[in-house]
Amino acid sequence: MNKIDDREQAYENKFAHDAEIEFKINARTNKMLGLWAASQMKMDQTASDSYATKLVEDSVNNNYSEDDLVNKIYNDLTSAGFNIDISEIKSSIVHIKKDAEYYIKNS
């Protein structure tokens, strides 16, 4: 391979690596967000784990945006009788995503 091919391969490898890291960060964020929402709904451990896992699966299978996640959690919480503001959910996402990013990049 020549230098151009080497450089192209390096960019492709970096792109693939960055995409994998971003996927892992999003999956961890969604899992932790699901656990946070489950704790707000006072779910037991088994129900919390199930809810969080389903949230991750739904987000991957349905290609949820952050707004989709916010709306899903807001609807779940309000349907369960909890009064919560969307801004509180968004604030939680910011903190959870920072933690997830730190965890993934440092593990």
Backbone torsions as a table, in degrees:
resi	resn	phi	psi	omega
1	MET	NA	147.4	177.1
2	ASN	-94.4	178.4	-175.2
3	LYS	-62.6	-35.6	178.7
4	ILE	-65.6	-43.2	177.8
5	ASP	-63.9	-40.9	178.0
6	ASP	-61.5	-44.6	-179.6
7	ARG	-64.8	-43.0	179.0
8	GLU	-61.4	-43.8	178.9
9	GLN	-63.6	-39.6	178.5
10	ALA	-63.0	-42.4	177.6
11	TYR	-63.9	-41.7	178.4
12	GLU	-63.3	-42.0	178.2
13	ASN	-63.5	-42.5	179.2
14	LYS	-64.7	-42.7	178.7
15	PHE	-60.0	-46.2	179.8
16	ALA	-63.0	-42.8	178.9
17	HIS	-63.3	-46.7	179.9
18	ASP	-62.2	-39.2	178.6
19	ALA	-65.5	-39.3	178.5
20	GLU	-65.6	-43.4	178.7
21	ILE	-62.5	-44.5	179.7
22	GLU	-62.1	-40.6	177.4
23	PHE	-61.6	-46.0	-179.8
24	LYS	-63.6	-40.2	178.2
25	ILE	-63.0	-45.8	-179.8
26	ASN	-64.6	-41.7	179.2
27	ALA	-63.5	-44.3	179.2
28	ARG	-66.3	-41.5	177.3
29	THR	-58.0	-47.7	-178.0
30	ASN	-65.5	-37.6	177.6
31	LYS	-64.1	-48.3	-179.6
32	MET	-66.2	-36.3	176.8
33	LEU	-64.4	-40.9	176.3
34	GLY	-62.5	-40.8	177.3
35	LEU	-66.3	-38.0	177.2
36	TRP	-62.7	-47.9	-179.4
37	ALA	-62.9	-40.8	178.9
38	ALA	-62.6	-38.1	178.4
39	SER	-67.4	-34.4	176.3
40	GLN	-63.7	-33.6	-179.4
41	MET	-88.2	5.1	177.6
42	LYS	59.6	37.2	177.4
43	MET	-75.3	150.9	174.5
44	ASP	-75.1	175.0	-173.8
45	GLN	-58.9	-45.4	-178.6
46	THR	-63.5	-46.7	179.3
47	ALA	-65.3	-38.0	178.6
48	SER	-62.3	-47.7	179.1
49	ASP	-61.4	-41.9	179.4
50	SER	-64.5	-44.3	179.4
51	TYR	-62.2	-46.0	-178.5
52	ALA	-65.2	-42.4	178.6
53	THR	-63.3	-43.0	178.7
54	LYS	-63.9	-37.7	178.3
55	LEU	-62.5	-42.5	177.9
56	VAL	-63.8	-47.6	-179.8
57	GLU	-60.3	-46.3	179.5
58	ASP	-62.3	-40.4	-178.0
59	SER	-66.3	-35.4	178.3
60	VAL	-75.7	-48.9	-176.1
61	ASN	-66.7	-31.4	-177.0
62	ASN	-106.8	5.2	178.7
63	ASN	51.5	52.1	-179.1
64	TYR	-61.8	138.2	167.9
65	SER	-85.3	173.5	177.1
66	GLU	-62.6	-38.2	177.5
67	ASP	-63.7	-37.8	176.5
68	ASP	-61.3	-42.8	178.3
69	LEU	-63.3	-45.4	179.5
70	VAL	-58.6	-47.5	-179.2
71	ASN	-64.2	-41.1	178.6
72	LYS	-60.9	-48.2	-178.4
73	ILE	-68.1	-41.5	177.4
74	TYR	-58.5	-47.2	179.7
75	ASN	-63.8	-41.1	178.7
76	ASP	-63.7	-44.2	-178.8
77	LEU	-67.0	-45.9	-178.9
78	THR	-68.8	-34.2	176.1
79	SER	-64.8	-30.0	178.6
80	ALA	-84.0	2.5	175.6
81	GLY	92.4	11.9	-179.4
82	PHE	-97.0	135.4	178.6
83	ASN	-93.7	111.0	-177.9
84	ILE	-140.9	147.9	178.5
85	ASP	-95.1	143.4	179.6
86	ILE	-57.6	-34.4	-179.7
87	SER	-63.4	-30.6	177.5
88	GLU	-67.9	-39.1	177.6
89	ILE	-65.8	-45.2	179.7
90	LYS	-62.3	-39.1	177.8
91	SER	-64.0	-41.3	178.1
92	SER	-63.0	-39.3	178.9
93	ILE	-60.7	-43.2	-179.7
94	VAL	-58.3	-47.9	-178.4
95	HIS	-68.1	-43.4	-179.0
96	ILE	-64.6	-41.2	-179.3
97	LYS	-64.3	-39.0	177.0
98	LYS	-61.4	-44.0	178.6
99	ASP	-63.6	-43.0	-179.9
100	ALA	-63.8	-43.0	179.7
101	GLU	-62.4	-44.0	178.8
102	TYR	-61.5	-46.0	-177.9
103	TYR	-61.2	-49.1	-176.9
104	ILE	-65.8	-42.6	-176.6
105	LYS	-75.5	-16.0	-177.4
106	ASN	-116.4	15.5	178.7
107	SER	-117.6	NA	NA
